[in-house]
């Protein structure tokens, strides 16, 4: 299973004028969440389907000489765009608690949890919690409330999926179900 998970990822790289890498971030299938689901009786297919709706962020990492230029914040916007376009419900990651990055992740639109704190997954109908060690802070970003309501809201007449249009008639959130 883990071999498959390594291929499900989004990697973003920032290079400087000399084409040297100065920043990188990746968003991958949520291996720990998939393992947790399988350990709680979900089939492999059900557990793997979580990678269609949840992504784990690794990084961002920025070269020391390039810090303070907004590179990390720009890198974090990429998974946010993918999150919205592909219908992900949750982006999450973790960072070392002693690095004092809570304000940074908060400015980037994430909720930062206290070291060792877990968070519930009931928003995606999973009966367990995710977290990190006592020396780690988890940061989370859920699909906006209007998106979740549309995904779980009224069904499309004659269809199997929920309605996904705004009052203006345009799609505001990608489908929650995938073929």
Secondary structure as UniProt FT lines:
FT   HELIX           2..5
FT   TURN            6..7
FT   STRAND          9..15
FT   TURN            17..18
FT   STRAND          21..29
FT   HELIX           31..39
FT   TURN            40..41
FT   HELIX           44..49
FT   HELIX           50..52
FT   STRAND          54..62
FT   HELIX           64..66
FT   TURN            67..68
FT   HELIX           71..86
FT   STRAND          90..96
FT   HELIX           97..99
FT   HELIX           102..107
FT   TURN            108..109
FT   STRAND          111..112
FT   TURN            115..116
FT   STRAND          119..120
FT   HELIX           122..124
FT   STRAND          129..130
FT   TURN            134..135
FT   STRAND          136..142
FT   HELIX           145..152
FT   TURN            157..158
FT   TURN            167..168
//
